[in-house]
């Protein structure tokens, strides 16, 4: 790989596997590449295969793991924290960090990191919808775009960012909306923060729902998090799953309720039982956008309100809050600003 141009920012790339690191059987293998038998590329291999990165930054590839994002959870998130701390200590002049990630749980990792990182250094999470080896893969350009955003001074203090398809999104707001389309990552209520154009990084707004550094959570203090489950509402849903979650030790339950945020009567009965047993219950919505409203009946019964956090992100916030020992009033306030 050619050396970086003088004056370019120093950006670390932490590789965690996923589609962006995947190799299919050939250029047209864009769907079942997970069965190709070919190994996932390491961060160093990916960086070596994209020499154009040297045009925009001095890139430091860091090995982490090579796994699909369906396998990522608490231990891997803690490992990312350790990798981030190590590269910052080794490179005091580091401008930013990129994490390459599978798209299945990319939004959850990004939101978790936005709630737990200890400073405002730019951290950008990126991935791909087509494997690295595919004809017209988005892997290479997404990586270049993410490195450019991570190295841009404008990105500092914006929280963890998600960059794919030339768009910059806030970790709290973005979600995966399509299984296979390149424009899968969207921020349904508010839209992108900015765009990655050929001539510059263009930001149009700043995220307001961002925890100050001093209030972020310590993920390293717990070997495992408290159990928090998501109960997905459908027509006629009963309380069997909710009672099973409680029996399995759930300390929190997020109701992915029918829009605008109502579980079925049978689910509501089971959720009230769960709260009586000491479980915190947060009402979210399965709709994919829009707020859940704190209806009087639900507030009186003790339900918490996720605002416009989707169920999977409400689960992460509740998990971190419970790990810190927060009670109902503290969690209620947190949900209104994080």
C-alpha positions as CSV (number, residue, x, y, z in Angstrom):
1,X,0.0,0.0,0.0
2,X,1.3,3.4,-0.9
3,X,2.3,5.8,1.9
4,X,-0.2,8.5,3.0
5,X,0.0,12.0,1.6
6,X,1.5,14.5,4.0
7,X,-1.0,16.3,6.3
8,X,-3.6,13.6,6.1
9,X,-5.3,12.7,9.4
10,X,-4.4,9.4,11.3
11,X,-7.4,7.1,11.5
12,X,-7.6,3.6,13.0
13,X,-9.7,0.9,11.4
14,X,-10.9,-1.9,13.7
15,X,-12.2,-4.9,11.8
16,X,-15.0,-7.0,13.3
17,X,-16.0,-9.1,10.3
18,X,-19.4,-9.0,8.6
19,X,-20.3,-8.6,5.0
20,X,-17.8,-5.9,4.4
21,X,-15.1,-8.5,5.2
22,X,-16.8,-11.4,3.3
23,X,-15.6,-13.2,0.2
24,X,-18.1,-14.9,-2.1
25,X,-17.3,-17.6,-4.7
26,X,-17.2,-15.0,-7.5
27,X,-18.2,-11.5,-8.5
28,X,-21.9,-12.4,-8.8
29,X,-22.1,-14.1,-5.4
30,X,-23.9,-11.3,-3.6
31,X,-26.4,-13.3,-1.5
32,X,-25.2,-16.6,-0.2
33,X,-21.6,-15.6,0.3
34,X,-21.7,-16.8,3.9
35,X,-21.7,-20.3,2.6
36,X,-18.7,-19.8,0.3
37,X,-16.2,-21.3,2.8
38,X,-13.8,-18.5,2.2
39,X,-12.4,-16.7,5.3
40,X,-13.5,-13.3,6.4
41,X,-10.8,-10.6,5.6
42,X,-8.9,-9.0,8.5
43,X,-8.7,-5.3,8.9
44,X,-5.2,-5.3,7.6
45,X,-6.2,-7.3,4.5
46,X,-9.1,-4.9,3.8
47,X,-6.9,-1.8,4.1
48,X,-4.3,-3.4,1.9
49,X,-6.9,-4.1,-0.8
50,X,-8.1,-0.5,-0.8
51,X,-4.9,1.5,-1.5
52,X,-7.0,4.6,-2.2
53,X,-7.3,5.0,1.5
54,X,-3.8,6.5,1.5
55,X,-5.2,9.4,-0.5
56,X,-7.4,10.5,2.4
57,X,-5.7,9.3,5.7
58,X,-2.9,7.5,7.3
59,X,-4.7,4.4,8.2
60,X,-3.8,2.1,11.1
61,X,-5.6,-1.3,10.7
62,X,-6.3,-3.2,13.9
63,X,-7.2,-6.9,14.1
64,X,-10.2,-7.6,16.4
65,X,-12.3,-10.5,15.3
66,X,-13.7,-12.0,12.2
67,X,-17.3,-12.9,13.0
68,X,-20.8,-12.2,11.6
69,X,-22.6,-9.4,13.5
70,X,-25.3,-11.8,14.6
71,X,-22.7,-13.1,17.0
72,X,-21.8,-9.7,18.5
73,X,-22.9,-8.8,22.1
74,X,-21.6,-7.7,25.4
75,X,-18.2,-9.4,25.4
76,X,-17.5,-8.1,21.9
77,X,-18.6,-4.6,22.9
78,X,-16.2,-4.7,25.8
79,X,-13.5,-5.9,23.5
80,X,-14.2,-2.9,21.2
81,X,-13.8,-0.6,24.2
82,X,-10.4,-2.2,25.0
83,X,-9.2,-1.9,21.4
84,X,-10.3,1.8,21.2
85,X,-8.5,2.6,24.4
86,X,-5.3,0.8,23.3
87,X,-5.1,2.5,19.9
88,X,-5.7,5.9,21.4
89,X,-3.0,5.3,24.0
90,X,-0.6,4.2,21.3
91,X,-1.3,7.1,19.0
92,X,-1.9,10.4,20.8
93,X,-2.3,12.1,17.5
94,X,-5.2,9.9,16.3
95,X,-7.9,11.9,14.6
96,X,-10.7,9.2,14.7
97,X,-11.6,5.6,14.6
98,X,-13.6,3.5,12.1
99,X,-15.2,0.1,13.1
100,X,-16.1,-2.2,10.2
101,X,-19.1,-4.3,11.2
102,X,-21.8,-6.6,9.9
103,X,-25.0,-4.7,9.1
104,X,-27.4,-7.0,11.1
105,X,-26.6,-5.5,14.5
106,X,-24.6,-2.5,13.3
107,X,-27.1,0.0,14.7
108,X,-27.0,-1.6,18.1
109,X,-23.2,-1.5,18.4
110,X,-23.2,2.1,17.3
111,X,-25.8,3.1,19.8
112,X,-24.1,1.1,22.6
113,X,-20.8,2.9,21.9
114,X,-22.5,6.3,21.8
115,X,-23.7,5.7,25.3
116,X,-20.4,4.4,26.7
117,X,-17.4,5.9,25.0
118,X,-15.4,8.1,27.3
119,X,-14.6,11.1,25.0
120,X,-15.8,12.9,21.9
121,X,-13.2,11.5,19.5
122,X,-15.0,10.7,16.2
123,X,-16.0,7.0,16.0
124,X,-17.6,5.9,12.8
125,X,-19.3,2.5,12.3
126,X,-19.6,1.2,8.7
127,X,-20.4,-1.9,6.8
128,X,-21.5,-3.2,3.4
129,X,-24.5,-4.8,1.8
130,X,-22.5,-6.6,-0.7
131,X,-19.4,-8.7,0.1
132,X,-15.9,-7.3,-0.6
133,X,-15.5,-9.6,-3.6
134,X,-18.8,-8.7,-5.4
135,X,-19.1,-6.9,-8.6
136,X,-19.9,-3.2,-7.7
137,X,-19.5,-3.9,-4.0
138,X,-20.2,-1.0,-1.7
139,X,-17.5,-2.2,0.8
140,X,-14.6,-0.2,-0.6
141,X,-16.4,3.1,-1.0
142,X,-18.1,2.8,2.3
143,X,-14.8,2.3,4.0
144,X,-13.2,5.3,2.3
145,X,-16.2,7.4,3.2
146,X,-16.1,6.3,6.8
147,X,-12.4,7.1,7.1
148,X,-12.9,10.5,5.6
149,X,-15.7,11.2,8.1
150,X,-13.7,9.9,11.1
151,X,-10.7,12.1,10.1
152,X,-12.8,15.3,9.6
153,X,-12.6,17.8,12.5
154,X,-16.3,18.5,12.0
155,X,-17.1,15.0,13.3
156,X,-15.8,15.6,16.8
157,X,-18.6,15.9,19.4
158,X,-21.2,14.5,17.0
159,X,-21.4,11.2,18.9
160,X,-20.9,7.8,17.3
161,X,-21.7,8.0,13.6
162,X,-22.9,5.5,11.0
163,X,-21.7,6.0,7.4
164,X,-22.9,3.9,4.4
165,X,-24.1,4.9,1.0
166,X,-22.5,8.3,1.2
167,X,-24.8,9.3,4.1
168,X,-23.8,10.2,7.7
169,X,-26.3,9.2,10.4
170,X,-26.5,9.5,14.2
171,X,-26.2,6.3,16.1
172,X,-29.4,6.9,18.1
173,X,-31.5,7.6,15.0
174,X,-30.4,5.2,12.3
175,X,-31.8,1.8,11.6
176,X,-31.5,-0.9,9.0
177,X,-34.6,-0.8,6.8
178,X,-33.9,-3.3,4.0
179,X,-32.4,-6.8,3.9
180,X,-30.5,-6.2,0.7
181,X,-30.7,-2.7,-0.8
182,X,-27.7,-0.5,-0.6
183,X,-29.7,2.4,0.9
184,X,-30.8,0.2,3.8
185,X,-29.6,2.5,6.7
186,X,-32.1,5.3,7.3
187,X,-33.0,7.7,10.1
188,X,-36.8,7.6,9.7
189,X,-37.9,10.5,11.8
190,X,-35.2,13.0,11.2
191,X,-33.0,12.0,8.2
192,X,-29.2,12.0,7.7
193,X,-26.9,14.4,9.5
194,X,-24.9,15.0,6.4
195,X,-23.4,13.5,3.2
196,X,-20.0,12.3,2.1
197,X,-19.5,14.2,-1.2
198,X,-16.5,13.9,-3.5
199,X,-15.2,17.4,-2.6
200,X,-16.0,17.6,1.1
201,X,-17.9,16.2,4.2
202,X,-21.2,18.2,4.3
203,X,-23.0,18.3,7.7
204,X,-26.5,19.8,7.9
205,X,-27.4,19.4,11.5
206,X,-26.1,18.1,14.9
207,X,-27.8,15.4,17.1
208,X,-29.4,16.9,20.2
209,X,-30.1,13.6,22.0
210,X,-26.6,12.8,23.0
211,X,-25.4,12.0,26.5
212,X,-22.6,14.3,27.8
213,X,-19.3,12.5,28.2
214,X,-19.6,12.7,32.0
215,X,-22.9,10.9,32.1
216,X,-21.9,8.0,29.8
217,X,-22.0,4.4,31.1
218,X,-19.2,2.1,32.1
219,X,-19.6,-1.1,30.2
220,X,-16.4,-2.7,31.6
221,X,-17.7,-3.1,35.2
222,X,-20.1,-6.0,34.4
223,X,-19.1,-9.4,33.0
224,X,-22.6,-9.8,31.8
225,X,-25.5,-7.3,31.6
226,X,-28.9,-7.6,33.3
227,X,-31.3,-9.6,31.2
228,X,-33.6,-7.4,29.1
229,X,-36.0,-8.9,26.6
230,X,-38.2,-7.5,23.8
231,X,-41.8,-8.7,23.5
232,X,-43.1,-8.2,19.9
233,X,-46.8,-7.4,19.7
234,X,-49.0,-9.0,17.1
235,X,-52.8,-9.3,16.8
236,X,-54.0,-11.7,19.4
237,X,-50.7,-11.9,21.3
238,X,-51.1,-13.4,24.8
239,X,-48.7,-13.1,27.8
240,X,-46.9,-16.4,27.4
241,X,-43.6,-14.9,26.1
242,X,-43.7,-12.1,28.7
243,X,-44.2,-14.5,31.5
244,X,-41.4,-16.7,30.1
245,X,-39.0,-13.8,30.0
246,X,-39.8,-13.0,33.6
247,X,-39.3,-16.7,34.6
248,X,-35.9,-16.6,32.8
249,X,-34.7,-13.8,35.0
250,X,-35.6,-10.6,33.0
251,X,-35.0,-7.4,34.9
252,X,-36.4,-5.3,32.1
253,X,-38.8,-5.9,29.2
254,X,-39.2,-3.6,26.2
255,X,-42.7,-3.9,24.6
256,X,-42.4,-3.6,20.8
257,X,-46.1,-2.6,20.9
258,X,-48.6,-2.0,18.2
259,X,-48.4,1.5,16.9
260,X,-48.7,4.1,18.5
261,X,-47.5,2.1,21.5
262,X,-50.2,-0.2,22.8
263,X,-49.7,-3.9,23.7
264,X,-52.7,-6.3,23.4
265,X,-54.9,-6.5,26.5
266,X,-53.4,-9.9,27.4
267,X,-49.8,-8.6,27.0
268,X,-50.7,-5.5,29.1
269,X,-51.9,-7.8,31.9
270,X,-48.7,-9.9,31.8
271,X,-46.6,-6.7,31.7
272,X,-48.3,-5.3,34.7
273,X,-47.6,-8.6,36.5
274,X,-43.9,-8.3,35.5
275,X,-43.8,-4.8,37.0
276,X,-45.3,-6.0,40.2
277,X,-42.5,-8.5,40.3
278,X,-39.9,-5.7,40.1
279,X,-39.3,-5.7,36.3
280,X,-39.0,-2.4,34.5
281,X,-41.2,-2.2,31.4
282,X,-40.6,0.3,28.5
283,X,-43.3,0.8,25.9
284,X,-41.8,1.1,22.4
285,X,-43.4,0.6,19.0
286,X,-43.0,-1.9,16.2
287,X,-43.8,0.8,13.6
288,X,-40.2,1.8,12.9
289,X,-40.7,5.5,13.4
290,X,-42.5,8.0,15.6
291,X,-42.9,8.5,19.3
292,X,-44.7,6.3,21.7
293,X,-46.9,8.6,23.8
294,X,-47.2,8.4,27.6
295,X,-50.9,7.7,27.9
296,X,-52.4,8.4,31.3
297,X,-53.5,4.7,31.9
298,X,-50.1,3.4,31.1
299,X,-48.3,6.0,33.2
300,X,-50.5,5.2,36.2
301,X,-49.8,1.5,35.8
302,X,-46.1,2.1,35.8
303,X,-45.0,1.8,32.2
304,X,-42.0,3.8,30.9
305,X,-42.0,5.4,27.5
306,X,-39.3,4.9,24.9
307,X,-40.1,8.2,23.0
308,X,-38.9,7.4,19.4
309,X,-36.2,4.9,20.3
310,X,-36.8,1.7,18.4
311,X,-37.2,-1.5,20.5
312,X,-33.7,-2.8,20.0
313,X,-32.2,0.5,21.1
314,X,-34.5,0.9,24.0
315,X,-33.3,-2.5,25.2
316,X,-29.7,-1.3,25.1
317,X,-30.4,1.8,27.1
318,X,-32.5,-0.1,29.6
319,X,-29.7,-2.7,29.9
320,X,-27.1,-0.1,30.6
321,X,-29.3,1.7,33.1
322,X,-30.1,-1.5,35.0
323,X,-26.4,-2.4,35.0
324,X,-25.7,0.9,36.7
325,X,-28.4,0.3,39.3
326,X,-30.8,3.0,38.1
327,X,-34.3,3.0,39.4
328,X,-37.6,3.8,37.7
329,X,-37.4,7.6,38.1
330,X,-33.8,7.7,36.8
331,X,-34.6,5.6,33.8
332,X,-37.7,7.7,33.1
333,X,-35.5,10.8,33.0
334,X,-32.8,9.0,30.9
335,X,-35.3,8.0,28.3
336,X,-36.3,11.6,27.7
337,X,-32.8,12.7,26.8
338,X,-30.6,9.8,25.6
